Amino acid sequence: QKRIPFDEKTLLCSFVGSATHPVRNRVVTAFQNVPNVAVCSRTSWNIQVPHDHVREFIETTQKSKFGLAPRGYGPSSFRFFEIMEMGVIPVYIHDGENALPYQEFLDYSRFSIVVHIKDIALLPEKLAAIGKEDYERMLVEMERVRPWFTMEGMCDYIRRSIVSS
């Protein structure tokens, strides 16, 4: 996907998706009227996403410095990884334990934002405080760890886990 430079991004953050969990509902409510934030939530979820919804997700996320990835049906969200693929810093929002993979060796704070839903009110200010230099460093780190989030990376992780146990 086309990557837009930091200075040309028009949105602080965005969420385009379905309200499949109470955390997502709280995110939509919290960000609905925040300047420079785009929130588009649909109430129904269907595995066959219409092309115009996919395009809206991609275009909105690309214009965003940060992509919101609130947990969905599961404790994390595939959206986190989709956002990474677009070269945008993901923001994982959870309501329990952090459920992201590889925590034993990846420092998520170096390439993403992880926040508990109870701290959602502080998130816009936290994101706005991240300047271009820090953002660019996060992108470089995100690119460095990207192989872990591929099929090959996951298979390698499973192989290592089996061998070491």
Secondary structure as GFF3:
##gff-version 3
##sequence-region A 1 165
A	DSSP	three_ten_helix	6	8	.	.	.	ID=ss1
A	DSSP	beta_strand	11	18	.	.	.	ID=ss2
A	DSSP	alpha_helix	22	31	.	.	.	ID=ss3
A	DSSP	beta_strand	37	42	.	.	.	ID=ss4
A	DSSP	alpha_helix	51	62	.	.	.	ID=ss5
A	DSSP	beta_strand	64	70	.	.	.	ID=ss6
A	DSSP	alpha_helix	79	85	.	.	.	ID=ss7
A	DSSP	beta_strand	89	94	.	.	.	ID=ss8
A	DSSP	three_ten_helix	108	110	.	.	.	ID=ss9
A	DSSP	beta_strand	113	116	.	.	.	ID=ss10
A	DSSP	three_ten_helix	117	122	.	.	.	ID=ss11
A	DSSP	alpha_helix	123	128	.	.	.	ID=ss12
A	DSSP	alpha_helix	132	145	.	.	.	ID=ss13
A	DSSP	three_ten_helix	146	149	.	.	.	ID=ss14
A	DSSP	alpha_helix	151	164	.	.	.	ID=ss15
###
